[in-house]
């Protein structure tokens, strides 16, 4: 196996950019790993993605900016902090020629981790409740 074949897909993605952009992407990746140590790395939508009970955040490099995609809830929760950046419903653009707000990225990722964990717990509770209702119905039907 060659070195290229054994590389993580995110390493391969980052490796295609100029050195200064690679450094920014690696720093963003590290910040996300620190804020979400249990998240899995993968490529989704052709972008580096962190997954924890669902997509957590994505990021990508472009010619003049880094796209950061924390879902609409992440943008909404931090809209005041993100107001100086170009953003849309679920994304924000950090210009490459300006300092990247790593602390803000860390806060957004921590928020998304808590949100995904809560959604996952709610889904588990709902599934248990639905399973209990189905079991009760089966029990009721068998008594007839």
Secondary structure, DSSP 8 states (H G I E B T S, - for coil): --HHHHS-HHHHHHHTS-HHHHHHHHHHHHHHHHH-TT-EEEEETTEEEEESSSEEEEEEE-SSEEEEE-HHHHHHHTHHHHTTSEEETTEEEEETTS---HHHHHHHHHHHHHHHHHHHHHHHHHHHHHHHHHHHHHHHHHT-
